[in-house]
Amino acid sequence: MGVWAYGRMARLAATVVAPNGFLFTASCSHHAPADSWAAQIAAGLYRAKRDGRILFSGGAGMDHPVHPHLPETAYLKAMLLGVG
């Protein structure tokens, strides 16, 4: 799955979220870098004509350490959005 699919998923999900509702999205793919993934989520909300606020953004817990020389170890990502 390409990182663009996260944007499509966000667009489709945003259309069924109630006004002032919440959208939680997560990824465990190292093929989706955090910045590209977040940009696709934002693009999906834009295409759905919905506003979103990031309420929480996070990653792996201490039991999944990120190695400084292996960026693919930062594969866990999560975001909670308030959708207007």
Stockholm file with secondary structure:
# STOCKHOLM 1.0

chainA/1-84         MGVWAYGRMARLAATVVAPNGFLFTASCSHHAPADSWAAQIAAGLYRAKRDGRILFSGGAGMDHPVHPHLPETAYLKAMLLGVG
#=GR chainA/1-84 SS CCTHHHHHHHHHHHTTSCTTEEEEEEECCTTSCHHHHHHHHHHHHHHTTCCEEEEEEEECCTTSCCCTTCGGGCCCEEEEEEEC
#=GC SS_cons        CCTHHHHHHHHHHHTTSCTTEEEEEEECCTTSCHHHHHHHHHHHHHHTTCCEEEEEEEECCTTSCCCTTCGGGCCCEEEEEEEC
//
